[in-house]
Amino acid sequence: MGGLRPYVGIGICVGAAGLLSLLLSNSADSRFVAPALALQAVILTALNFGRISALVGSVAASVIFLVFLFPPLGSVLIRDRLEMSMLLVFQTASVVIAIITPRLRRHSRLFLN
């Protein structure tokens, strides 16, 4: 499982983004919630599978949101500035989480031991 471990973390982010896109793409009001909820998958991935898996997973999740969540569906173009800013906030927060979370986990282990 050691060789597949990073891919499991990426799969968690991709699965969460795909599921959220499927469930929330029909409602214009709830579309903005999907990236915020997907941050939970990035945190889980960063804690359990490492920083690289979280970074790759968050980029893959962003692409899934681009193609399957924000109109026009099936395209990587976003016409609405609010949707684009939401995706940029998601990606920025994901990068910060992916970098900081493993460090916090390592420091908490030092204090607990």
C-alpha positions in Angstrom: 0.0 0.0 0.0 3.0 2.3 0.4 3.3 2.9 -3.3 -0.4 3.6 -3.7 -0.8 5.8 -0.6 -0.3 9.2 -2.3 -2.9 8.2 -5.0 -5.5 7.4 -2.3 -5.2 11.0 -1.0 -5.5 12.4 -4.5 -8.5 10.1 -5.1 -10.2 11.5 -2.0 -9.9 15.1 -3.3 -11.0 14.1 -6.8 -13.9 12.0 -5.5 -15.1 14.8 -3.2 -14.9 17.4 -6.0 -16.8 15.0 -8.4 -19.5 14.2 -5.9 -20.0 17.9 -5.0 -20.1 18.9 -8.6 -22.7 16.2 -9.3 -24.9 17.2 -6.4 -24.6 21.0 -6.5 -24.3 21.8 -10.3 -28.1 22.3 -10.7 -28.5 25.1 -8.2 -26.8 28.4 -8.8 -27.1 29.4 -5.2 -25.4 26.4 -3.8 -22.6 26.1 -6.4 -20.4 28.3 -4.3 -20.5 25.9 -1.3 -18.7 23.1 -3.2 -15.2 24.5 -3.1 -15.6 25.4 0.6 -16.7 21.8 1.3 -13.9 20.4 -0.8 -11.4 22.1 1.5 -12.3 19.4 4.1 -11.0 16.8 1.7 -7.8 18.7 1.2 -7.3 18.9 5.0 -7.9 15.2 5.4 -5.5 14.5 2.5 -2.8 16.7 3.9 -3.0 15.2 7.3 -3.1 11.6 6.3 -1.4 11.4 2.9 1.0 14.3 2.8 1.5 17.7 1.2 2.1 16.6 -2.4 -1.1 14.5 -2.5 -3.0 17.5 -1.1 -1.5 19.8 -3.7 -2.1 17.5 -6.6 -5.6 16.7 -5.3 -6.6 20.3 -4.9 -5.4 21.2 -8.5 -7.4 18.2 -9.8 -10.4 19.3 -7.8 -10.2 22.8 -9.3 -10.2 21.4 -12.8 -13.2 19.2 -12.0 -15.0 22.3 -10.6 -14.0 24.3 -13.8 -15.4 21.6 -16.1 -18.4 20.2 -14.3 -19.6 22.8 -11.8 -19.3 26.3 -13.1 -21.1 27.2 -16.4 -20.5 26.8 -19.2 -20.4 23.1 -18.3 -17.8 21.0 -20.2 -15.5 24.0 -20.7 -12.6 25.4 -18.7 -13.8 28.9 -19.2 -15.6 30.8 -16.4 -17.6 33.8 -17.3 -18.7 35.0 -13.9 -16.1 36.9 -11.9 -17.6 35.7 -8.6 -17.2 32.1 -9.6 -13.6 32.7 -10.7 -12.8 34.4 -7.4 -14.3 31.5 -5.5 -12.1 29.1 -7.3 -9.1 31.2 -6.7 -9.9 31.4 -3.0 -10.3 27.6 -3.0 -6.9 27.1 -4.7 -5.1 29.6 -2.5 -6.6 28.1 0.7 -5.7 24.6 -0.5 -2.1 25.5 -1.1 -1.8 27.1 2.4 -3.5 24.1 4.0 -1.3 21.7 2.2 1.8 23.5 3.3 0.9 24.2 6.9 -1.1 21.1 7.9 1.8 18.6 7.9 4.0 21.0 9.8 1.3 21.5 12.5 0.9 17.7 12.7 4.6 17.3 13.2 4.8 20.0 15.8 1.8 18.6 17.7 3.6 15.2 17.9 6.6 16.9 19.4 4.5 18.6 22.1 2.5 15.5 22.9 5.5 13.2 23.4 
